[in-house]
């Protein structure tokens, strides 16, 4: 599904044929599928309106108007039959039921980076709250929105909450001014507190491993620390130095080469296809000779959100690899072997990493750097693929399909779908 100003376009993922067209009341600012793909939510934050469309019954429609309360965020509950709207100034969260048309209210939600978290099985929801200058977390049962637990967190300024994939542990972490991560059980008991250091910028990103056995914490000191699920103590830390010297690490360096054109093929004026191939540069990867110095940037110390520290990290779906990006070294992706707790591969690109994401079915990482190429790494090696087409297509974000056989590549105002051939196993 894609929103084009007032219109919502739903296409078949394999053929890109248009299946449905819906017209909304205003410019669409956010769209989200329900968990069972039967409904689509379109939020128009400026107007304080959410419209819901049904794929099975195109004539059915639903409009939720928050009125003077306004709207800053909207999302589905895991059952795909309730919508959670956060009103302006984070005064409350309104839970709308599509089945019973009933409404529930959750007061004092906190305006933070990640303030709502659902367990993977969809049974429980945790909400970060702020009241009387203190931080709290409330845990609700999603089937009836009853409050299960309410407890205060030992944080100065709670920044985010995230459930472990098995739904047994909730991580809550503090603002970057205070290095602190707290781990709570489902019944609100504090299991452990972890602090790596004091008096310096702290946590920047976190990621749970799919098995819930590891919690990776990326921080402003350019390190990732891995905690284990038995003692919640640190088992290792991964440094991101500016020079790669370890002989066991493979460094793939992106190099550009202009295509060679046979002189017999040249015709004047050149054909359109030939002209575009003459001026396009193709990328390939070379294995660099160690030691390899990586390109660093010096962060502006007097600005908020300095470009330093671990800004992105993600585990592969099979728990075997962890991909990280150190914002001081913007052109590199680091791939760590989780079983050996060692750096396995570094990909050094020619431009800064915009986004990376693992294939949901296998250890295969896709990344983009703001040009018209998509880069793929797997344990077998890596490859750069040029997006075919005329003109420039700067890819700023990408998203895998749930089956792992296609990728949506997004530029600022267009998208294209890249289909990958399935290997016969």
Secondary structure, 3 states (H helix, E strand, C coil): CEEECCEEEEECCCCCCEEEEEECCCCCCEEEECCCCCEEEEEECCCCEEEEEECCCCCCEEEEECHHHCCCEEEECCCCCEEEEECHHHCEEEEEECCCCCEEEEECECCCCECEEECCCCCEEEEEEEECCEEEEEEEECCCCEEEEEEECCCCCEEEEEECCCCCEEEEEECCCCCCEEEEECCCCEEEEECCCCCCCCEEEEEECCCCCEEEEEECCCEEEEEECCCCCEEEEEECCCEECCCCCEEEEEEEEECCCCHHHCCCCCCHHHHHHHHCEEEEEEECCCCEECCCCCCCCCCCCCCCCEEEEEECCCCCEEEEEECCCCCEEEEEECCCCEEEEEEECCCCCCEEEECCCCCEEEEECCCCEEEEEECCEEEEEECCCCCCCCCCEEEECCCCCEEEEECCCCEEEEECCCCCC
